[in-house]
Amino acid sequence: MQVELEGRGQHSAGVHALGPDGTIRYQNRLGPPSHLIQRVNCAGYPGCMAIGHNRYATAGTLADAQPLWGRINDRQISLAVNGDTVRIDGMTVAEYRRSLRTVFRADSDTEVLLHLVAQMPGLDLVEMLQNAFRRVEGAWSLLALLNDGRMVAMRDPWGFRPLWMGRGKGCVAFASEDCALPREASRRCEVAPGEMIIVGPGLVVERRTYAPPAERLFRCSFEEVYFKSPGSRGVYRFRTACGKATAEEMMRADAVPACLDGVVPVLDSGRDGGNAVAYRLGLPVICGVNRTRLSKGFRAFQGHTEAARRKIAFGKHAPNREAIRGKRILLVEDSIVRGDTLIVLIAMLRAAGAREVHVAVVSPRITGPCYYGIATPKREKLIAANLDMEETRNKLGADSLFHLSVAGFQANYHLLSIAGFREHLTAGRDVCDACLTGDYPPFVLPGA
């Protein structure tokens, strides 16, 4: 399951398993989950209950790797969190961290949250988790493994980060995306906003609402654009619809470059949108960019520095010289954050003989940072926040540049859902697109 979701994080990975003796054994390592699996002897982790985590970050050490293990009143707990904490008891994470006056070994929000759980009154860890996260504002989907034989899954009341549950004969599983759930877990739904699910001995499942779902949800739109695997539920429909809308807007604006020879989708998250653009414009799809054998799971977006991101982009893409030499191509990308990947890729395509390289992006311009788990950089690092369209085109080195409009993008939200909770999401009620529109949640960080 962790390797299937390797694209969600390659900074570090960990697996924590509950043994028959009631002890949680664990292994956290720097690097992608595929490296962890190669180095972990599964025979050393007996038991029938475990959690894992893939972490991506712009900084951090092994101490920040998750899941994070701790001991609270002689009971063991391992905590894995996907997302970012904004406030605790009305304080920023940094302010709350200082208020605890305790020793921390890592810089991550997860350790602060573990300390928050430890501050709760009572003896039952499930009740302590429930009471702790009622005091937190931000984005999180989490799993907690308890050494009393229980596992807990929780999702924030605003629904930012995805979390799926699958059930089958002798199996209960959780994952950020349904495509990672094992085949035997065939009965699937999303954990609802504000929901807590407890799996006990014998795989007995209890579902409860620990906090009422927010009236205004903030399901992350960037998950659909870029982060999710192509095989996850709803991704193909949404990306295809955005590609079709992009092509139609290009035609209405008379922005389709003349004498194009074909469309080149940028793999993998730009593939569905690129195919739809080609179909709507009546152009052939050209396999002008291949992925190298060493590229599995690595995403330039997650590189720590500009040099690292461009190195990843250069190493994972291989232009198909025979397919593009002498041709005018329309390169279709899912999104542009900093522009590092496209700068490298366009230069590679020109060096491989492309006559013209035009760019169409099947999402709007990203003009604002994210504080809720995507870790997009500060505003000054976002190319669209600092350059207009023509300046952006010039920096990328493209012959032309076109973005899907915000209205065209939002018109496809009805294709999104929170499975088992709400179908046909709508703009302004269910989806977070603050990085595109500036419509941030009410608990946005001060000074943002």
Buried (B, 14 or more C-beta within 10 A) or exposed (E): BBBBBBBBBBBBBBBBBBBEEEEBBBBBBBBBBBBBBEEBEEEEBEBEBBBBBBBBBEEBBEBBBBBBBBEBEEBBBBBBBBBBBBBBEEEBBEEBBEEBEEEEEBBBBBBBBBBBBBEBEEEEBBEBBBBBBEBBBBBBBBBBBBBBBBBBBBBBBBBBBBBBBBBBEEBBBBBBBBBBBEEEBEEBBBBBBBBBBBBBEEBEBEEEEBBEBBEEBBBBBBBBBBBBBBEBBBBBBBBBBBBBBBBBBBEEEEEBBEEBBBBBBBBBBBBBBBBBBBBBBEBEBBEBBBEEEEBEBBBBBBBEEEEEBBBBBBBBBBBBEEBBEEBBBBBBBBBBBBBBBBBBBBBBBBEBBBBBBBBBBBBBBBBBBBBBBBBBEEEEBBBBBEBEEEEBBEBBBBBBBBBBBBEBBBBBBBBBBBBBBBEEBEBEEBBBBBBBBEBBBEBBBEEE
